[in-house]
Amino acid sequence: MWKEWDSLRSNYYDESVIVKTLEHAPIAKTQTVVDVGTGTGFMAAGLAPLARQVIGVDFSDAMLGVARENMLKLGLTNVEFHQGTLQHLPLDDASSDVVVANMALHHAPDPVAALREMARVCKPGGRVVITDAVHHTFDWFKTELADVWLGFTREEIENWFSEVGLSSQRYELIGKR
């Protein structure tokens, strides 16, 4: 199933999510980006040519294996992957300039704890970009893709950002509908 994830993913969002992410957090060649819930490395691959380094973190060894294969096929050498959870990223405090999480909060038993962890690894003045806020009604995601949540409201995300000390100045619902 993991190898088919990119085909499945394209039914819900495409490369425009990377463009929107960059609108919220422009990336420079001097910066380190963390891709939380990297999955098969879709976001990491799109951001790697712009960054000094991309660090992908995912819970699943199988997904990380596919992500590594994908980076090799693309010739991207500035991407590394680590196993970790949304509540415990295996990274030092303030070690990244930008943290992105596409379709990751859906898997977080505690979304606030996950955001707090993303804020912890982000440098002061850095950016945390969440691109999975769109609520959906695909109940089968819970069984097939291990989603805990079927999305969130803008108000929930705003409150959570505020609770962990992040500013939430711009919101756009990113995804294909």
N, C-alpha and C positions, 0 to 999 in steps of 0.2 A: 504494500500500500504506500509506503513512504516514497518510493520512486515515482509514483503517480501524483504525488502531492502538488507539484508545479502545474500539472494539467488541471487538477481540481481547483487550485488557487486562482487560475486565470478566469474561472467562471465568476469570481467574486471581486477581484481587483487585479489591476495590471500595473505596468510600469508608471502610470500616472501617480501612484501612491509614493513612488520615489521622488518624482518631481515635486509633489506637494510637501513631502518631508523636507526637501531642500529649500522650499519657500519659507518654512518655519525655522530651519536651522541650516543656513549655508555652511558648507564644509570646505576647509582649506587643506592644502597638502601638508600642513604642519600639525594637523589635528588627529587625535585618536577618537574613534567612534566605537561605541558598544552597541551591538545588535542583540537585544534581549529577546529570547524565544526565536532564535535565528532560523529554526526549522531547516529547510534545505538550502539556506543561504541566499535566498532571493534578494532581500534588502542588502545584505553584505556585499553581494556581487555588484549591485547598482551603485553602492556608495564607495567601494574600494578604490576605483580610479581617481576619486577626488580627495581621498584622505591619505595620511601617512600610514595609518594602521587601522584595521577594523578587527574587533574582537567579537566573535559570535558566541553566545551562551545559550545552551539548550539543555533540557533535562534528558532528552532521548538520545542514547548512543546511536540508534539506527538513523535518526535524522541527522546527527552530526556526521555520520559516515557518508550520507548522501551529500551533505554540504561540502565536505572535504573533496569528494569526487567532482562536484560541480566547480569548485574553485580551481582544481587541477585542469579540468577541461577548458576553463576560461583563461588559464595562465595567470591567475591572480595570486601573487606571492606575498602580499601585505595583509592577508587575512589569516587569523588563527582562531581556533575553536576550543571552548572549554565546556565541560559538563557542569551544570549548576542549576539551581532552582530560582524561581522568581523571587522567593523570600531570602535567598542567599546566593548572591552573585560572587563568584570566586575571584574578586578583583579588589584592589586597594581603594581606600577612600580617595575621592577626588582624583581618580586616575584617568578620566576621560573628559573630552571637550563636549561631546554630544552623545546622548543615549537615545536610541530609537527602540520602539517596541511595536511591531506590527502584528496584530492578531495574537498578542501574548496575554493581555489582561484577561481574556476569556478563560485562560487556564489557571488563573491565580485563585487559590482558595480564599485569600485575603488581598483584594486589589490595593488597599491602602498600604499594607506591608510591602507589596511589590513596588509601588511607587516610591515609598520611603527608601527602599533599597536602590532603586534607580537614581534617586536624588543623592544618595550617599556616594555613589561612584562617580557622579558628575562634579566637575570642578565648579567653584563659585563663578557665576557669570556664564556657565555653560547652558546647554539646552537639553531638555527632555521632551521628546516628541512621541506621542501616542497616536497610532493610526488604527485603532481597533474599537473605537467608541460606538460604531454603528450597531444599533440594536437590530436583531434579526429574529426570525421565527423558525429557523431550521433546527428543530429539536433533535434530529439525528446527529447533529454535531456533538451532542453530549456523549453518545455511545461510540460513534465512529472516530471522532477527533479529540475525545477527552475534554471537551469544553465543560467548564463549570458554570459559566454564565453565557447567556445569549445576547450579550451586549449591554450597553449602559446608556443612561441619559446624559445630556450635557451637564445638567445640574450635579449629578453624581460625580462626574469627572472634575468639574470645577471645585466642588467641595473637597474632593480628595487631594487635588493639587494644593489647595490652600492649607489643608491639614498637614501636609508634609513640608510646607514652606516653599512651594514652587509657585511662580506667578503663572496665571493662565490668561494671557492677554488676547489671544486669537483662537477662534475655534472654527473648524470646518469639518463637516462629516465627510470622511474620505472613504470611498468604496463605490462599487457599481451597484446601482439600484434600478 
